[in-house]
Amino acid sequence: MAAAVVSLGVLALIIPTLADYTIYILNIIMIYSILAMGLNLVMGYAGQISLVNGAFFGIGAYASTLCVTAVGFSIVPSMLIAGIFTAMCGVVIGFPALRLSGHYLAMATLAANQAIQLVLTHWHSVTQGMHGLNHPTVSIYRWELTSNHRTFWLILAVTSALFVISHNIVNSHVGRGFTAVRDSEIAAEVFGIRRSMYKTLAFSLSGMYGGVAGSLYAVVVGYIHPSSFGLLEAVNHLAMLVLGGMGTLTGPIFGAVILIVLPELITGLAGFRALVTGVLILLFIIFVPQGVAGVLRQLVETRLARMPPSERKAEEERP
Amino acid sequence: MELFLQILVQSITHGSIYALIGVGLVLIFRATDLINFAQGQLVMIGAYISITLSVSVGLPVVLSFILTLLIVAVIGAAIEYSVCRRLMRAPIMNTIIATFALGVILQNAVILIYGPEVYSMPSYLPSHPIALGGVIVSVQSMFIVGVTIIVMISLFLFLGRTKQGRAMQGAAENRVAAALMGISVKRVFARSWMLSGFLSALAGQLLAPVLLVEPNMGIIAIKSFSAAIIGGFGLPATVVGGYLVSLLENLVGVYLTVALKDAAAFLVIVLVLLAKPEGLFTRQIRRRV
């Protein structure tokens, strides 16, 4: 608790000094880490392949933008509504997951992603289709979010809250139910874990996270277009999980940092960035499938294993 | 009536392409138990290599056609050797992600090398359409259908009557038993990927004069996924599936709206997977758990 307050204080001092573009990158990293956290719940913990996350991102962005522009809500209610709406979409998408697994689920979610992107592109009356939607500057009560610096605090709050939520989910019976379903559906069912409920819950959670991320994305970027929410986006989310480490709490964050920061270090054409992303995913999935977080965890465990038992107990009991 | 016949012609043409790509998918799946999510990109590469060889390098059409087929077949074998062999014991999710990433790599490599603009492939056939009994058919369409029929028949003869073909079928059915019988499973894998590359390049070259050649043209493979799912990943059934998907999407495109044309294929995927995941033509008893 004290650590949190201290770090918050440190941030409050540092953040205003950073350049606008740096803050923008930090915002994007946080938004993508939300996406990765959601996908991690469904893929890393519940073991269900989900290629539909790009679409959830898009649904959230559109839902929230429409709430702000067409209905006139302010950003926080819009974000919540977008999250809930996308969670419901997640339930609908999760329905096929109940009967499918492996390749079939991958194809079904892939098809769903494409279909949703089609809807976003062609439903002119609602989404303005290929014109895209502009997102106005919003404010929370009187505080106008006119700059990236101000938006940073909103995003930080939301990301931290969602991180705490995912931490609590993972360490609760829900999280254990997820991993049970992942590791052996039949055994889980035998133990009374209703896999249909847990699978649906996993998808709807990934939907909620995606929806909230989409809402924040619209605020930060100010303009949304259906082309941003297709297959390439789903690949990016996948990349974050593979690089960062599936099935760990910190993995999504590492993944988001790597995914966003790496292209910034490689200056070049957009195609080059996507190529590097693809190559990284491939190399990691073959040689380091546990991701960065997984490697770190292995290092910690190796260190623990080498200690004599007395020291090991002391280490393990540290919070 | 004429409209319906026109739709039929269109469906048979496009269905042939879906069938070709779908058979490539199924060959790999039956042999190696993994779905090649990069199949569409192999098709795209076939089209690009074909254009490069015939336009930039200036080779005669027939030579560049055949050379492209061989090149992509080799690419397929290279992918098998470098990627799939290492993933043989990996969980399914990893193989899916790997082939997906492969597709991304291939697509962006092409964007880097050729640029994101579209190319148009000069047609290598006479371009005046022929009127056949009330419908207008282009020579390209007839060529596509003709080539597909010939290739399919050859393929089925190969699989059913030759030693290597039967080895592939055996390995697809039971890998361990096949290995015990002296079939080199590694060779079967390599051959499946090579055949699949061959078929994809064929589809790409047949498609190139009809569509614009652009890096995203591989997206057509999703229709072949539908075909393969309808066919339950069985070889002849996938071919039928390809034609069914094409017919369905053209019907939807003409009688409903064009915007929903692509959605029809996706809907097919979801519906078939929900109702009868083993494919419309399989009579297996499903594992009910």
Boltz contact constraints between the chains, C-beta under 6 A:
constraints:
  - contact:
      token1: [A, 49]
      token2: [B, 93]
      max_distance: 6.0
  - contact:
      token1: [A, 96]
      token2: [B, 274]
      max_distance: 6.0
  - contact:
      token1: [A, 100]
      token2: [B, 273]
      max_distance: 6.0
  - contact:
      token1: [A, 102]
      token2: [B, 92]
      max_distance: 6.0
  - contact:
      token1: [A, 103]
      token2: [B, 35]
      max_distance: 6.0
  - contact:
      token1: [A, 104]
      token2: [B, 273]
      max_distance: 6.0
  - contact:
      token1: [A, 104]
      token2: [B, 277]
      max_distance: 6.0
  - contact:
      token1: [A, 106]
      token2: [B, 96]
      max_distance: 6.0
  - contact:
      token1: [A, 107]
      token2: [B, 225]
      max_distance: 6.0
  - contact:
      token1: [A, 107]
      token2: [B, 269]
      max_distance: 6.0
  - contact:
      token1: [A, 108]
      token2: [B, 270]
      max_distance: 6.0
  - contact:
      token1: [A, 108]
      token2: [B, 273]
      max_distance: 6.0
  - contact:
      token1: [A, 111]
      token2: [B, 266]
      max_distance: 6.0
  - contact:
      token1: [A, 111]
      token2: [B, 269]
      max_distance: 6.0
  - contact:
      token1: [A, 111]
      token2: [B, 270]
      max_distance: 6.0
  - contact:
      token1: [A, 114]
      token2: [B, 266]
      max_distance: 6.0
  - contact:
      token1: [A, 115]
      token2: [B, 263]
      max_distance: 6.0
  - contact:
      token1: [A, 115]
      token2: [B, 266]
      max_distance: 6.0
  - contact:
      token1: [A, 118]
      token2: [B, 263]
      max_distance: 6.0
  - contact:
      token1: [A, 122]
      token2: [B, 259]
      max_distance: 6.0
  - contact:
      token1: [A, 186]
      token2: [B, 289]
      max_distance: 6.0
  - contact:
      token1: [A, 235]
      token2: [B, 104]
      max_distance: 6.0
  - contact:
      token1: [A, 238]
      token2: [B, 97]
      max_distance: 6.0
  - contact:
      token1: [A, 271]
      token2: [B, 108]
      max_distance: 6.0
  - contact:
      token1: [A, 271]
      token2: [B, 111]
      max_distance: 6.0
  - contact:
      token1: [A, 271]
      token2: [B, 112]
      max_distance: 6.0
  - contact:
      token1: [A, 274]
      token2: [B, 108]
      max_distance: 6.0
  - contact:
      token1: [A, 275]
      token2: [B, 108]
      max_distance: 6.0
  - contact:
      token1: [A, 278]
      token2: [B, 101]
      max_distance: 6.0
  - contact:
      token1: [A, 278]
      token2: [B, 104]
      max_distance: 6.0
  - contact:
      token1: [A, 278]
      token2: [B, 105]
      max_distance: 6.0
  - contact:
      token1: [A, 279]
      token2: [B, 105]
      max_distance: 6.0
  - contact:
      token1: [A, 281]
      token2: [B, 101]
      max_distance: 6.0
  - contact:
      token1: [A, 282]
      token2: [B, 98]
      max_distance: 6.0
  - contact:
      token1: [A, 282]
      token2: [B, 101]
      max_distance: 6.0
  - contact:
      token1: [A, 285]
      token2: [B, 94]
      max_distance: 6.0
  - contact:
      token1: [A, 285]
      token2: [B, 97]
      max_distance: 6.0
  - contact:
      token1: [A, 285]
      token2: [B, 98]
      max_distance: 6.0
  - contact:
      token1: [A, 286]
      token2: [B, 86]
      max_distance: 6.0
  - contact:
      token1: [A, 289]
      token2: [B, 94]
      max_distance: 6.0
